[in-house]
């Protein structure tokens, strides 16, 4: 029992050859050549794969139910077997506990697999919950033979079914509810209630309720489907939001006023069965199939329709081999595209798309007659059982050949939907759709489909050309172009060129017809979008010469200009505008493009006609333009042009100099020449603000001097002379203009008094000899302190009386006297200072300090008077040698070397004279010189080591950041402490 689902015995199914004949093949359809080759490496598995469960029941299987991976079967008279397919090795056997011979009539398992209702032939019902091992009786249901149950998918859970519908063999429909809980003290039964809501009839008599189904639509609308042997009833009604727990009585009450809608068929099997297909668990079914006497009624479920749920219904009539006397249909199961019909010895699969039998499986007689077929919505498996065996069907890739059926029905959208992952099949569908549209003269749709196929490009193109359908051909080429890869350059070039020719032909035809003006504009806009397409940009650019030739051959100037702009061939655009005297449009293109080379090329022409706007454009370009390269155009039109052109030229030159601060000498020289020729008032201002030093000047001084002299601008020449530091020439020229200007030039050489005096003498001579103005000559004396009255007297003529110079001579003598008094006072102050210094020196020599006998050296702490010592004003006292040792480490390298040198000299002077052959006078003289030198050496040594107290002076302050122990002697000092 533990291996019921673990091991399988694969049995070879006996298939009817109808399955192979029913399939369509591409070779039978008559489709043009495809670029795909369909090659299968292994045989494809069948859609319906049967497997027999290796299970030998101890007793006969009476009934079978499976849902949500929960399997229940009735064995023999009193045994129920439950198996969780997730744990097949843990079956659960339950005894019904019936002592009589009553047999099980039906098993009903809810969608959750939790609630099992067992209908007995004794008109009793039992209940078994998945989580309990005990069978409980449904007392309220007693007296009814249950034929069907409509489960509540909305409210049902593991412990409660929610309101459900129950159908009996007497045509009664009851509303009930089952709870798995133990209940209260007064109500221990699992059935909560049971109330009659409706009764179904056939031919005026009650008929068994064969099937019940409850589905919820939109806007709280519920649909209830109930079937009898010959009729299919529909109950439609609304349940208030939140009132679902109250049941479905309101729906049946709504239909009491008028008879419920139903469909009836004449033939009678004695029973019927309805099956539903749900794509996903816990969603509403999409289609149905009802097995009844006349055949199988199947179709879709439309929850939007107000009155009926069924739509697109069809009837599949039973085939001739189905004889109600020998092999009546037993059960039906619905899949996505097929319904399976169970006969006593075989299973037939019928395609719902075309009504053809696509599969037939005959069971051997050794297993016995087939009893029931059930589908588990959770896993999609189909189960079939006999009294001795259990079989299971796997449905694999059911939609694999659906595309062919849809294609044969000309439902191409659905066909493409079911072969998206199979490019060879999709290509076949597209080719068929394209051919279909072409035959029906839907050429544009045909072109779109052909563009997606792998059919030969030349055949399709010729097909549209022969049909004289240029628009369809254009559409085909566009779609084909969009599908090409960027690496397929040759194909792209071919299509782009061909499309351009088609567009131009079409535009030429439409342009000639005024009535087609709107269509012409629309077509031109479409053509320009094509030219502006980013995908075609590289191809158009690489083949732009060809496109230009095509545009020119059709005389399409406007589109040629548009294409030139797209290709950024602005030179061609600007040339076109200039040739048609549209200079403002040319300048607009220049301004938008901002290409410096194009500005240099076309500025001469534009400057001749629209100088102001051209200069405005130059100014907007700013530093991007090299003004020096624009000078040829400016020079040309400033020489022969109008006043406006000259003014605009000066405006741009001023912008370059003052705004852009251009330092190019050519620019400044050109502006200078314009000023000199046309604006002399601005010339002097320009020279003054340009600077007064040659290093700050950006124009050629010699050129400026020659230019100013040529046009007679003498003040400007004076200014240039000053900058060139030719002060004599500046003064000479300034005297021809204005004496005050000459005076300003004479004061410029501040460092050369001789030159200043010379310049002022020139001015004085000019004033005396040329202007003969004595007062001005006297003013020269007051303006320059270098001139004296005696310097300018020779310039005056002999007949000039002294009265004119009386005041000047007196002033000169007074200045001499004043200077003499100042010198005398300075000498007296110097004498007094020398006297005070001598007194201070004498006072310092007589200054002294008192040293007690017990005083000690501040460094060694030994008595001070034992050796030579130093006494400082701060009262610190040091031995000579101690102070030397303290000061030496803090001296700089230079002072240490000098101190060492002085000590050597001192030692040399201390040695006795060894020569005995010198005279006493020489000895005394030599000794006197040696003693004087020795004193000087000692004084120098004192200046170095005793210049300040080693504890109170700068040496101590400078040594504050030095360590107490020399880093080089640290280890030695450290070891001495150990």
C-alpha positions, 0 to 999 in steps of 0.5 A, a space after each residue: 500500500 505504501 508504494 501506491 504512487 511511488 512506482 509506475 508501470 509504463 504501459 504502451 498506449 494504443 493510439 488511433 492513427 487519427 492523431 497523426 492524420 489530424 495534424 497540419 504541416 507547412 508543406 500542405 499549406 502552400 506557403 512560400 519559402 521560409 528561411 527556417 529549417 525545422 529539424 528535430 533531434 528526437 521524437 516529440 512526446 505525445 500530448 496525452 501520456 498515460 501511466 498506470 499506478 502500480 496498485 492492486 486494491 484488496 477489494 473492488 474500487 467502487 468510487 473515486 474522488 481527487 482534488 487539491 492533491 487529496 485522493 479518496 476511494 471507496 473499496 468494497 462495502 465498508 472501507 475508505 482509503 485516503 491518500 495525500 499525494 504529497 505524502 503517498 507513502 502515508 495512506 489512511 484507511 477509514 472504516 465507515 462502520 456500516 453494519 448493513 449492506 448499504 453501498 456508497 452511491 457517490 463521493 464528493 470532495 471540495 476544492 480544498 480537499 478537506 471536506 468529503 461527503 459520502 452519499 449512500 444508496 440508503 438515502 443517507 450521507 456521511 462526512 469526513 474531514 481531512 484532519 479527523 479519522 472519524 466519519 460523522 453522519 449528516 442527520 439533516 441530509 437523511 432521506 435524500 439521495 445526493 447526486 451533486 454538490 456545488 461547492 463554495 470556492 469563495 468562502 470554503 476553507 479547511 474547517 467550514 464549507 460555507 454556504 453550498 448547494 446540494 442536488 438530489 435525485 428528485 430535482 431538489 436543490 438545497 442550501 447547506 453548510 458543513 462545519 468540521 468543528 465539534 459544535 455546541 452542547 445542543 448541536 454536535 452534527 457537522 451539518 449546520 442547516 439544510 433548506 430547500 431553495 429550488 426544484 428542477 423539472 423535466 417534462 413537468 416532472 422532477 429530474 435528478 440534479 446531475 451537476 451544480 456549479 457556483 461561480 462569481 462574476 463581476 459587481 457581486 454577481 453570481 452564476 449558478 449552473 445546474 444540469 439535469 439529464 436533458 437541460 442546462 439551467 442558469 441562475 443569475 443574481 446579485 448578492 450584497 457585498 458582505 452578505 455572501 455568508 447568508 447563502 444563495 437563497 436570494 438568487 433563486 428568489 429572483 428567478 421565481 417570478 420568471 422561469 430560469 433560462 435553460 437549454 434543452 436537448 431531446 436525447 436522454 442518456 439517463 444522466 449528464 455531466 458538465 466539466 469546466 476548465 480553469 487556467 489557474 487555481 482559485 480563478 473562475 473557469 474560462 470554458 465548459 463542456 456538457 456531456 448529454 444525450 445528443 453530444 457534447 455542448 461546449 463553449 466559453 464562459 463570459 462573465 460580462 453578459 447580463 443574462 447568460 454565462 455561456 458564449 460561443 457554444 457549439 455541439 459536438 455530435 457523437 461519432 458513429 462508433 458510439 452506440 448507446 446500447 453498448 458503449 455510452 459515454 460515462 464521463 467527461 473532462 475538459 482541458 484548455 483545447 480538448 475534452 476527454 470522453 470516457 467510454 467503457 473501453 477507451 478514451 477519446 480526445 476531441 479538439 474544441 477548436 475544430 471538433 476533430 478526434 485527435 487521440 484515442 486510447 483503448 484499454 485492455 479487457 484485463 483491467 475491466 470496464 472503465 468506471 469514471 474519469 476525474 480531473 484534479 484542478 490543482 495539478 491538472 492530472 486526469 485520473 481514470 479507474 476501473 474496479 481493479 486498476 487506477 490510471 493517470 494521464 499527464 497532459 504535456 504541451 497541449 498547445 503545441 499544434 494549436 497554432 496550425 488549427 488557428 492558422 487554418 481557421 484564418 485566426 492569425 492573431 491567436 495562431 501567433 500567440 501560441 507559437 511565439 517561442 517557435 520562430 519557424 512556426 511563427 514565420 509560417 503563420 506570418 507568411 500565411 497571413 501575408 498571403 491571405 491579406 494579399 489575396 483579399 487586397 489588403 496590401 498594407 497589412 500584407 506588407 507588414 506581415 511579409 516584412 516579418 517573414 524570412 521569405 525571399 525579399 526579391 519575390 515579395 518586392 516583385 509581387 507588389 511591383 506587379 500589383 502596382 502597389 507602391 505604398 504597400 512596397 514602401 511599407 514593406 521596405 520600411 518594416 524590413 529596414 527596421 528589422 535589419 541589424 546594424 551590421 547588415 550595412 549592404 542591405 540597409 544601404 539598398 533599402 534606404 536608397 530605394 525608399 528615398 527614390 519611392 518617396 521622391 517619386 510620390 512627392 513629385 506626383 502629389 506636388 503637381 496635383 493641387 487637390 492633394 496638397 494636404 496629402 503632399 504635406 503629410 507625405 513630405 513630413 513622413 519623408 523628413 522623419 525618414 531622413 531624420 531617423 536615428 537608425 538610418 543616420 549612419 547609412 545616410 551619412 555614408 551615402 549622402 552623395 547618392 542622396 544629394 544626387 537623387 534629390 537634385 535629379 528630382 529638383 527637390 531643393 527644399 528637401 535637399 536643404 533639409 537633408 543638408 541640415 540633418 547631415 550637418 552639411 551647413 556649408 551647402 546650406 549656407 551656399 544655397 541661401 547666399 546664392 538666392 540672396 537670402 543672407 539673413 537665413 544664411 547667417 541664422 544657419 551660421 549662428 546655430 551651427 557656430 562653426 568657426 571655419 564657416 564663419 571665416 569663409 562666408 563672413 566676407 560676403 555677409 559683411 558686404 550686405 548685413 554688416 550689423 547682424 554679422 558683427 552681432 553674430 561675431 560678438 555672440 561667438 566670443 572667444 570661439 572666433 579668431 579675430 585675426 582671421 576676420 581681418 581680411 574681410 574687415 580691411 576689404 570692406 572698411 576701405 571700399 565700404 559704407 560708413 555703416 560697414 566701417 562703424 561695425 568694423 570698429 565696433 567689433 574691433 573694440 569688442 575684441 580689445 576691450 571685452 575679450 582683451 585680445 592681445 594680438 598686435 595685428 588687432 590693435 594695429 588695425 584698430 589704431 589705424 581705424 581710429 587714426 583715419 576715422 575717429 581721431 577723438 578716440 585715438 588719444 583715449 585709446 593710447 592713454 588707456 593702453 598703458 604708459 610702459 612698453 611692456 604693457 603695449 600690444 600695438 607696434 609703437 613705431 607703426 603707431 608713431 608713423 600712423 599718427 605723424 602721417 595723419 597729423 595727430 601731434 598730441 598722439 605722437 607726443 604720447 607715443 614718444 613718451 612711451 618710447 622714452 624718447 623724452 627729448 623728441 617728445 618735448 620738442 614736438 610738445 613745444 609745437 603744440 602746448 608748453 604745458 604738455 612739454 612740461 609734463 614730458 620734462 618731468 618724466 625722467 625722474 631718475 635722471 636729473 641731468 636729463 630733466 634739467 636739459 629738458 627744462 632748459 629747452 622749455 625755458 629757451 623756447 619760452 624766452 626765445 620763441 614766446 619772449 615771455 619773461 613771466 613764463 620763464 620765471 614760472 619755469 624756475 618755480 616748476 623745476 627745482 633743478 633750474 637756477 636763475 643763473 641757468 636761464 640768464 644766458 637765454 635772455 637778450 642783453 637789453 633785458 633790464 635786471 628789474 625782471 629778475 630782481 625777485 628771482 635773484 633775491 629768492 635765490 640768495 635767500 635760499 643759499 643763506 637758509 641752506 648755510 644756516 641748516 648746515 651750521 645747525 647740523 654741525 653743532 648738533 654733531 659736536 654735542 652728540 660726540 661730547 655725550 658719547 665720550 662722557 658715557 664711555 668714561 662712565 662705563 670704564 669706572 663701573 664695577 661690581 663687588 664679589 665676596 670671597 664665599 661666592 661660587 661659580 654658577 656652573 660648577 659650584 666651586 669658589 669663584 675666586 680660585 680661577 679667572 671669572 666673569 661677572 654679569 649684570 644679572 649677578 650670575 658669576 662663572 669661571 672662565 673655563 666653565 662659561 666656555 664649556 656652557 656656551 660652546 655647545 650652543 654656538 653656531 658652526 661659524 662662531 665655534 670655528 672662529 672661537 677655535 681660531 682665536 684660541 690658537 692665536 692667543 696660545 701663539 702670542 703666549 709663547 716666549 721669544 726664542 731669538 737672542 740676536 735681536 736688539 732690546 729696542 726691537 724686543 720692546 717694540 715687538 713685545 708691545 705689539 704682541 701685548 696689544 694683539 693679545 688684548 684684542 684677541 681676548 676682547 674678541 673671545 669675550 665678545 663671543 662667550 661673554 656677550 650675554 649671560 648664558 642663563 639669562 640671554 638669548 642662548 637659553 631661549 633658543 635651546 628650549 626645544 633641544 633635548 637635555 641629552 644629545 640623541 647621539 650620546 643617549 645610549 652612552 648616557 643610559 649605560 652610565 646610569 645602569 
